[in-house]
């Protein structure tokens, strides 16, 4: 009979409203554990000439924070402009995209009419914004910073009150020269365009690393380093919905979800969604999530996880007869909260136990336990391109995941086979 009080349509609506494993969060009430960051950004945007630099690991929720904060800061949604970057994006393309955000799409795409340049008599620099005799604006990619300011002034002329522009995933732009052009732009934008603020998002340790060294520009940014979510906030994502639907998710399962997710919201949203669908698909009337429901949900979450993480894991481990070795090596490295671990400690503290548990749970095709030297060899190989370059070596037998979000996926894979990692987090 599924979950009492919820048919398929009602359940889908409820889960879609609560979980978003594949899309950024845009509602501040759903952005759990990020209140201090929202306050920091709000206060910074109230300071004249101050821009925001949101940075942190991949998958921690930088985009969700930036979008939510930007929308909260603007009185009208049209005053919030969001531009994502790609590997081949250029400075000029991004500025043009900002300008196009204020155009009426139907009119801008309708064509027709005779176009003419905006000209020096309007904004003083001219050339990148054009009108037709039907007052249809088009935006060309600016050839230099002067034309870039023209585009931004055009945006300013179309909107009242504060404008917040989020430029997301700036680190994806491979050309450093293109990234560095934002440094000069933002240094002077406050003198040229009134009350337009930029929020830059990316993976990086500081502003200089993301857009190039420019000390005076760095002083104009409020650095907001987004950390991984705490365990209690991870649990709350699932607990709130369970309470609302009169369903019990045992504390032990919530703890496992927190451990598996490793502080990355994506995994909690994904696993939570799979749990409730698993409960719904049970033919009996369900009010509590059993261990069987939980395990099936984890297996489903593994199949639905971010495709890039699945691909990296497959490339790293699916190497003919040694697949089991590479999996156990990754599980062992992911077995503690420390992001950087030494091979002797990995071998003694994690690998021996994991190998024995794996042998018990899946005795088929069981191999002999690796020696410490062979485990070190497997970890070294996992640094290579042929194994997806999933690990980083730090010398003297020290290793870490290249991206910590991968550690969460590794924990998820191990858990689906009954191998529980990170025992020191179990309460």
C-alpha positions as CSV (number, residue, x, y, z in Angstrom):
1,X,0.0,0.0,0.0
2,X,3.1,2.2,-0.1
3,X,3.5,5.2,2.2
4,X,0.1,5.9,3.8
5,X,-1.5,9.1,2.6
6,X,0.6,9.5,-0.5
7,X,-0.2,8.3,-4.0
8,X,2.3,8.4,-6.8
9,X,1.5,11.9,-7.9
10,X,1.6,13.3,-4.4
11,X,4.9,11.5,-3.6
12,X,6.6,12.8,-6.8
13,X,5.5,16.3,-6.0
14,X,6.7,16.0,-2.4
15,X,10.1,14.6,-3.4
16,X,10.6,17.1,-6.2
17,X,10.0,19.9,-3.9
18,X,12.4,18.6,-1.2
19,X,15.3,16.9,-3.0
20,X,17.3,18.2,-5.8
21,X,20.3,15.9,-6.5
22,X,20.7,17.1,-10.1
23,X,19.9,20.8,-9.8
24,X,21.0,23.7,-7.7
25,X,19.0,24.8,-4.6
26,X,17.3,28.2,-5.1
27,X,15.2,28.4,-1.9
28,X,17.0,29.7,1.2
29,X,14.7,27.5,3.4
30,X,16.1,24.4,1.8
31,X,19.7,25.6,1.9
32,X,20.4,23.9,5.3
33,X,23.6,24.8,7.2
34,X,24.4,27.8,5.0
35,X,22.9,30.6,7.1
36,X,26.2,32.1,8.0
37,X,27.3,32.3,4.4
38,X,24.0,33.9,3.3
39,X,24.5,36.5,6.1
40,X,28.1,37.2,5.1
41,X,27.1,37.7,1.4
42,X,24.1,39.9,2.3
43,X,26.3,42.2,4.4
44,X,29.0,42.3,1.8
45,X,26.6,43.2,-1.0
46,X,25.4,46.1,1.2
47,X,29.0,47.5,1.2
48,X,29.7,49.9,-1.7
49,X,32.0,48.4,-4.3
50,X,32.3,45.0,-2.7
51,X,32.1,41.9,-4.8
52,X,31.9,38.2,-3.7
53,X,34.2,35.3,-4.4
54,X,32.6,32.0,-3.6
55,X,35.1,29.1,-3.6
56,X,35.5,25.5,-2.3
57,X,35.6,21.9,-3.3
58,X,33.6,20.6,-6.2
59,X,30.2,19.4,-5.0
60,X,29.9,21.4,-1.8
61,X,27.1,23.6,-3.0
62,X,28.8,26.8,-4.2
63,X,26.4,27.3,-7.0
64,X,23.3,26.8,-4.8
65,X,24.7,29.3,-2.3
66,X,25.5,31.9,-5.0
67,X,22.1,31.7,-6.7
68,X,20.2,31.7,-3.5
69,X,22.2,34.7,-2.1
70,X,21.9,36.6,-5.4
71,X,18.2,36.2,-5.6
72,X,17.8,37.3,-2.0
73,X,19.9,40.4,-2.5
74,X,17.8,41.6,-5.5
75,X,14.3,43.0,-5.2
76,X,13.3,41.6,-8.5
77,X,14.3,38.3,-10.1
78,X,15.2,40.2,-13.4
79,X,18.0,42.0,-11.4
80,X,19.7,38.7,-10.9
81,X,21.8,37.4,-13.8
82,X,23.4,34.0,-13.9
83,X,26.1,33.0,-16.4
84,X,27.8,29.6,-16.3
85,X,31.2,29.1,-17.9
86,X,32.5,26.2,-20.0
87,X,36.0,25.1,-21.0
88,X,36.0,27.2,-24.2
89,X,34.2,30.2,-22.8
90,X,35.8,33.6,-23.3
91,X,35.6,36.9,-21.4
92,X,33.8,38.5,-24.4
93,X,31.2,35.7,-24.6
94,X,30.4,36.0,-20.9
95,X,30.0,39.8,-21.0
96,X,27.8,39.4,-24.1
97,X,25.7,36.8,-22.2
98,X,25.2,39.3,-19.3
99,X,23.9,41.9,-21.8
100,X,21.6,39.4,-23.5
101,X,20.0,38.5,-20.1
102,X,18.1,41.8,-20.1
103,X,16.8,41.5,-23.7
104,X,13.2,40.5,-24.5
105,X,13.9,37.0,-26.0
106,X,11.0,37.2,-28.5
107,X,12.0,40.6,-29.7
108,X,15.7,39.9,-29.7
109,X,15.3,36.7,-31.7
110,X,12.7,38.1,-34.1
111,X,15.2,39.7,-36.4
112,X,14.0,42.3,-38.9
113,X,14.6,46.0,-38.9
114,X,17.7,47.9,-39.8
115,X,20.5,47.7,-37.2
116,X,22.8,50.6,-36.3
117,X,25.6,51.1,-33.8
118,X,24.8,52.5,-30.4
119,X,27.5,55.1,-30.9
120,X,29.7,57.3,-28.7
121,X,27.0,59.8,-28.1
122,X,25.0,57.4,-25.9
123,X,27.5,55.5,-23.6
124,X,30.7,57.2,-24.7
125,X,32.5,54.1,-26.0
126,X,30.0,52.3,-28.1
127,X,30.2,49.4,-30.6
128,X,29.0,46.3,-28.8
129,X,25.3,47.2,-28.3
130,X,23.1,47.8,-31.3
131,X,19.5,48.8,-31.9
132,X,17.3,48.3,-35.0
133,X,14.7,50.8,-36.2
134,X,12.2,48.6,-34.4
135,X,14.1,49.1,-31.1
136,X,15.3,45.5,-31.0
137,X,18.6,45.3,-29.2
138,X,21.4,42.9,-30.1
139,X,24.5,42.3,-28.2
140,X,27.9,41.6,-29.9
141,X,30.9,40.2,-28.1
142,X,33.0,43.2,-26.9
143,X,36.4,43.5,-28.4
144,X,38.0,45.2,-25.4
145,X,37.2,46.4,-21.9
146,X,35.7,49.7,-23.1
147,X,33.1,47.8,-25.1
148,X,32.6,45.4,-22.1
149,X,31.7,48.4,-19.9
150,X,29.3,49.5,-22.7
151,X,27.4,46.2,-22.3
152,X,27.3,46.6,-18.6
153,X,26.0,50.1,-18.8
154,X,23.3,48.9,-21.2
155,X,22.2,46.4,-18.6
156,X,22.2,49.1,-16.0
157,X,20.0,51.3,-18.2
158,X,17.4,48.5,-18.4
159,X,17.1,47.8,-14.6
160,X,16.5,49.7,-11.4
161,X,18.0,48.9,-8.0
162,X,21.0,46.7,-7.3
163,X,22.1,44.2,-10.0
164,X,23.8,41.0,-9.0
165,X,25.7,39.0,-11.6
166,X,26.8,35.5,-10.8
167,X,29.6,34.1,-13.0
168,X,29.7,30.4,-12.2
169,X,32.4,27.8,-12.6
170,X,35.0,30.3,-13.7
171,X,37.7,27.8,-13.0
172,X,36.4,25.7,-16.0
173,X,37.8,28.3,-18.4
174,X,41.2,26.8,-19.3
175,X,42.7,29.9,-20.8
176,X,44.2,31.8,-17.9
177,X,44.4,35.0,-19.9
178,X,40.7,35.0,-20.4
179,X,40.1,34.5,-16.7
180,X,42.5,37.3,-15.8
181,X,40.5,39.8,-17.9
182,X,37.9,39.8,-15.2
183,X,40.4,41.2,-12.8
184,X,40.7,44.5,-14.6
185,X,37.0,44.7,-15.3
186,X,35.9,44.2,-11.7
187,X,38.6,46.6,-10.5
188,X,36.9,49.5,-12.3
189,X,33.3,48.5,-12.7
190,X,32.2,50.3,-9.6
191,X,33.4,53.6,-11.1
192,X,31.7,53.0,-14.4
193,X,28.4,51.2,-13.6
194,X,26.4,52.1,-10.5
195,X,25.5,49.3,-8.0
196,X,26.3,46.3,-10.1
197,X,27.9,43.5,-8.1
198,X,29.7,40.4,-9.3
199,X,29.7,37.0,-7.6
200,X,32.4,34.8,-8.9
201,X,32.2,31.0,-8.2
202,X,35.0,28.5,-8.7
203,X,37.3,25.9,-7.4
204,X,40.3,27.6,-6.1
205,X,42.1,28.6,-2.9
206,X,41.9,32.4,-3.4
207,X,41.0,35.1,-5.9
208,X,44.5,35.2,-7.4
209,X,44.4,31.5,-8.2
210,X,41.1,31.9,-10.0
211,X,41.6,35.2,-12.0
212,X,45.3,35.9,-11.8
213,X,47.4,38.0,-9.5
214,X,46.0,41.5,-9.0
215,X,46.3,42.7,-5.4
216,X,44.0,45.7,-5.7
217,X,41.3,43.5,-7.2
218,X,41.6,41.0,-4.4
219,X,40.9,43.7,-1.9
220,X,37.6,44.3,-3.6
221,X,36.3,40.8,-3.0
222,X,34.7,39.2,0.0
223,X,36.1,35.7,0.1
224,X,33.4,33.0,1.0
225,X,34.9,29.6,1.4
226,X,32.1,27.0,1.4
227,X,32.9,24.0,3.5
228,X,31.3,20.6,3.5
229,X,28.0,20.2,5.4
230,X,28.1,19.0,9.0
231,X,26.6,15.6,9.9
232,X,23.6,17.0,11.7
233,X,22.7,19.2,8.7
234,X,23.1,16.2,6.4
235,X,20.7,14.2,8.5
236,X,18.2,17.0,8.7
237,X,17.8,17.0,4.9
238,X,16.1,13.6,5.2
239,X,14.7,13.9,8.7
240,X,12.5,16.9,7.9
241,X,10.7,15.1,5.1
242,X,10.4,11.9,7.0
243,X,8.7,13.7,9.9
244,X,6.4,15.5,7.5
245,X,5.4,12.2,5.9
246,X,5.1,10.3,9.3
247,X,7.9,7.9,8.2
248,X,10.7,6.8,10.5
249,X,14.3,6.6,9.2
250,X,16.3,4.9,11.9
251,X,19.2,6.9,13.4
252,X,21.7,4.3,12.3
253,X,20.7,4.7,8.7
254,X,20.9,8.5,8.9
255,X,24.4,8.2,10.3
256,X,25.3,5.9,7.4
257,X,24.0,8.4,4.9
258,X,26.0,11.2,6.6
259,X,29.2,9.0,6.5
260,X,28.7,8.0,2.9
261,X,28.0,11.5,1.7
262,X,31.1,12.8,3.3
263,X,29.7,16.3,3.7
264,X,28.5,16.6,0.0
265,X,24.8,17.5,-0.3
266,X,24.4,15.8,-3.7
267,X,24.7,12.3,-2.2
268,X,22.2,13.1,0.6
269,X,19.6,14.4,-1.8
270,X,20.2,11.4,-4.1
271,X,20.1,8.7,-1.4
272,X,17.1,10.4,0.3
273,X,15.1,10.4,-2.9
274,X,15.9,6.8,-3.5
275,X,14.9,5.8,0.1
276,X,11.4,7.3,-0.2
277,X,10.8,5.8,-3.7
278,X,11.9,2.4,-2.3
279,X,9.4,2.8,0.6
280,X,6.7,3.8,-1.9
281,X,7.3,0.8,-4.1
282,X,6.9,-1.7,-1.3
283,X,3.4,-3.4,-1.7
284,X,2.9,-3.3,2.1
285,X,2.0,-0.3,4.2
286,X,5.3,1.3,5.2
287,X,6.0,3.6,8.1
288,X,9.7,2.7,8.8
289,X,12.7,2.2,6.6
290,X,14.1,-1.3,7.1
291,X,17.7,-2.3,6.4
292,X,16.5,-4.1,3.2
293,X,14.8,-0.8,2.0
294,X,18.0,1.1,2.8
295,X,20.3,-1.3,1.0
296,X,18.1,-1.3,-2.1
297,X,18.0,2.5,-2.0
298,X,21.8,2.7,-1.9
299,X,22.1,0.4,-4.9
300,X,19.7,2.5,-6.8
301,X,21.6,5.7,-5.8
302,X,24.8,4.1,-7.1
303,X,23.2,3.8,-10.5
304,X,21.9,7.3,-10.5
305,X,25.0,9.1,-9.1
306,X,26.7,11.8,-11.1
307,X,27.8,10.1,-14.4
308,X,31.3,11.6,-14.3
309,X,31.9,10.0,-10.8
310,X,30.7,6.6,-12.1
311,X,32.9,6.9,-15.1
312,X,36.0,7.8,-13.0
313,X,35.3,4.9,-10.6
314,X,35.0,2.4,-13.5
315,X,38.2,3.7,-15.2
316,X,40.1,3.4,-12.0
317,X,39.0,-0.1,-10.9
318,X,37.9,-2.1,-13.9
319,X,41.3,-3.5,-14.8
320,X,40.8,-7.2,-15.7
321,X,41.8,-9.5,-12.9
322,X,42.9,-6.8,-10.5
323,X,39.5,-5.0,-10.1
324,X,39.1,-6.2,-6.6
325,X,42.5,-5.0,-5.6
326,X,41.8,-1.5,-6.9
327,X,38.4,-1.3,-5.3
328,X,39.7,-2.3,-1.9
329,X,42.6,0.2,-2.2
330,X,40.1,3.0,-2.8
331,X,37.8,1.8,0.0
332,X,40.7,1.7,2.4
333,X,41.8,5.2,1.5
334,X,38.2,6.5,2.0
335,X,37.9,4.7,5.3
336,X,38.8,7.7,7.5
337,X,38.0,11.3,7.7
338,X,41.6,12.4,7.1
339,X,41.9,13.6,3.5
340,X,45.6,12.7,3.3
341,X,46.8,9.3,4.6
342,X,50.0,7.3,4.7
343,X,50.2,3.8,3.2
344,X,51.3,2.1,6.4
345,X,48.4,3.5,8.3
346,X,46.0,2.7,5.5
347,X,47.3,-0.9,5.4
348,X,47.1,-1.5,9.2
349,X,44.0,0.5,10.1
350,X,41.8,0.0,7.1
351,X,42.9,-2.3,4.3
352,X,43.2,-5.5,6.5
353,X,39.8,-5.1,7.9
354,X,38.1,-4.2,4.6
355,X,39.7,-7.1,2.8
356,X,38.4,-9.6,5.4
357,X,34.9,-8.1,5.4
358,X,34.9,-8.2,1.6
359,X,36.0,-11.8,1.6
360,X,33.2,-12.7,4.0
361,X,30.5,-10.8,2.1
362,X,31.6,-11.8,-1.4
363,X,33.8,-15.0,-1.2
364,X,33.5,-15.6,-5.0
365,X,36.7,-14.8,-6.9
366,X,38.3,-13.9,-3.6
367,X,42.0,-13.1,-3.9
368,X,44.8,-13.3,-1.3
369,X,45.3,-10.2,0.8
370,X,47.9,-7.8,-0.7
371,X,51.1,-7.0,1.1
372,X,51.7,-3.5,2.1
373,X,54.1,-3.1,-0.8
374,X,51.5,-4.3,-3.3
375,X,48.9,-2.1,-1.8
376,X,51.3,0.8,-2.2
377,X,51.8,-0.3,-5.9
378,X,48.0,-0.2,-6.5
379,X,47.7,3.2,-4.9
380,X,50.6,4.5,-7.1
381,X,48.9,3.1,-10.2
382,X,45.7,5.0,-9.3
383,X,47.6,8.2,-9.8
384,X,48.0,7.4,-13.5
385,X,45.9,8.4,-16.4
386,X,45.1,4.8,-17.2
387,X,43.4,4.6,-13.8
388,X,41.6,8.0,-14.3
389,X,44.2,9.8,-12.2
390,X,41.8,9.5,-9.3
391,X,44.5,9.8,-6.6
392,X,47.3,12.3,-5.8
393,X,50.6,11.2,-4.3
394,X,52.4,13.4,-1.9
395,X,55.7,11.6,-1.5
396,X,56.8,9.1,1.2
397,X,53.7,6.9,0.8
398,X,51.1,9.6,1.3
399,X,48.0,9.7,-0.8
400,X,44.7,11.6,-1.2
401,X,41.8,11.7,-3.6
402,X,42.2,14.2,-6.3
403,X,38.7,15.5,-5.6
404,X,37.1,14.7,-2.2
405,X,33.7,14.4,-3.8
406,X,35.0,11.2,-5.3
407,X,35.6,9.8,-1.8
408,X,31.8,10.1,-1.2
409,X,31.1,8.0,-4.3
410,X,33.7,5.4,-3.3
411,X,32.0,5.1,0.1
412,X,28.6,4.7,-1.6
413,X,30.0,1.9,-3.8
414,X,31.5,0.1,-0.8
415,X,28.3,0.4,1.2
416,X,26.2,-1.2,-1.5
417,X,28.3,-4.4,-0.9
418,X,27.9,-4.2,2.8
419,X,31.3,-2.7,3.5
420,X,30.9,0.1,6.1
421,X,33.6,2.7,6.0
422,X,34.6,5.5,8.4
423,X,33.8,3.6,11.6
424,X,35.2,6.4,13.8
425,X,32.1,8.5,12.8
426,X,29.6,5.9,14.0
427,X,27.8,7.1,17.1
